[in-house]
Amino acid sequence: MRESVEERHERILRLVRERGSVRVGELAAALGVSVETARRDVAALAAVGRVRRLHGTVTWPTAPLNARDARLARRTPRNAPGGLVLGMVVPVSGYYFRSVIQGARRAAADSGIRLLVGVTDYTSARDHQHVATLLDAGVDGLLLAPSWALDGPDEAEAAPFAAPPVPAVLVERRIPLGVPGSHLDRVVSDHAGGAALAVRHLVQLGHRRVALLARHTHTRPAVREGYLSAVRALGLPDDDLSPDPVGPGGRPDDIGGDRLLELIGAGEVRAALVHTDIDAVDLLRRLRAHGVRVPEDFALVCHNDETAALADVPLTSVSPATFAVGEAAVRLLVRRLEDPDAAHSAVEWLPRLVVRDSCGAGRAPARHDGPEGHRR
């Protein structure tokens, strides 16, 4: 059976992970494909930060540039006006940040700017390692999504980023007021606004109680803020079923799923907002196992739209404008480089509500869109 592109990409990732560094010609030989095919595959993986490609060599994205590659990066001709090279540090190259990286790459390419991406796997030590490597490679500015603690950053975590040696923009991260670095330019999704949009939609469908089940992530505080704001404004009870988090990794079946089933059985709650979409898919399976039909018996909306459309019952979702976040971050950084004295900016994008089958709203309207974005 012919190997799919996705299967070939997985083989490339395994080879790069095992060997640490491999040339494109060696990959082609190992895969049994042409050098041109291997080059296209590597380019596709590098575009979303899953590998690093530099002068014919492919490495794992979390590996620091060696002395030779850093030297070559500094010497690479720059085609952009002013010769700009930007560095981007993100916690992962997949799931939520895949589209953020793609947006940043598109904006950089449109302006003739070179973008180097480092992936930290949520390891704070790698934040500093990648920043140092990118600075050594001669980048003119940085796009930063640090691997801070989920309730962070506190002053100690924020301090190393508070006065970067080159202009920097925070991407999907905020530093609290009063903490060093809170003045930095940033581009974020309005997750609170997205959660409120979901609650209002469920109320428009006739629900008078909406539960919240949210896994402990960097996004959860904003999701809860928007949820609480909406239920208070609409006169609904607070049905946040997520207990106080004790760490990352909780899922709806152990952070409120049992209580939700009790409320469903008592006929008290027939709708929920779940963060994330992966957790919502898990919850959908659990509801079915207990004889609860979606959307006939229960309406489900998830926050994040990476896998929602693939569920057995396609999930209505809050869909953050991740591609736009990446694009805007590059443009804001270029603005900062062109005018270092410009007023600092916080760009915030409001997610869309993508209506599918799980909330029981039917196929019309297909979408209920909020404003595309706004500055504040």
TAZIFEN-V369496 format. One record per helix or strand of 2 or more residues. SS is the DSSP state (A for helix, B for strand). FROM is the first residue (numbers start at 1). TO is the last residue. If there is no record, write none. Layout:
SS|FROM|TO  SS|FROM|TO
This chain:
A|5|19  B|21|23  A|24|31  A|35|47  B|51|54  B|57|60  A|67|75  B|85|90  A|96|110  B|114|119  A|124|136  B|141|144  A|155|162  B|167|171  B|185|190  A|191|204  B|211|214  A|220|234  B|239|240  A|257|265  B|271|275  A|277|289  B|298|303  A|308|310  B|316|319  A|322|338  B|346|350  B|352|354  B|367|368  B|374|375
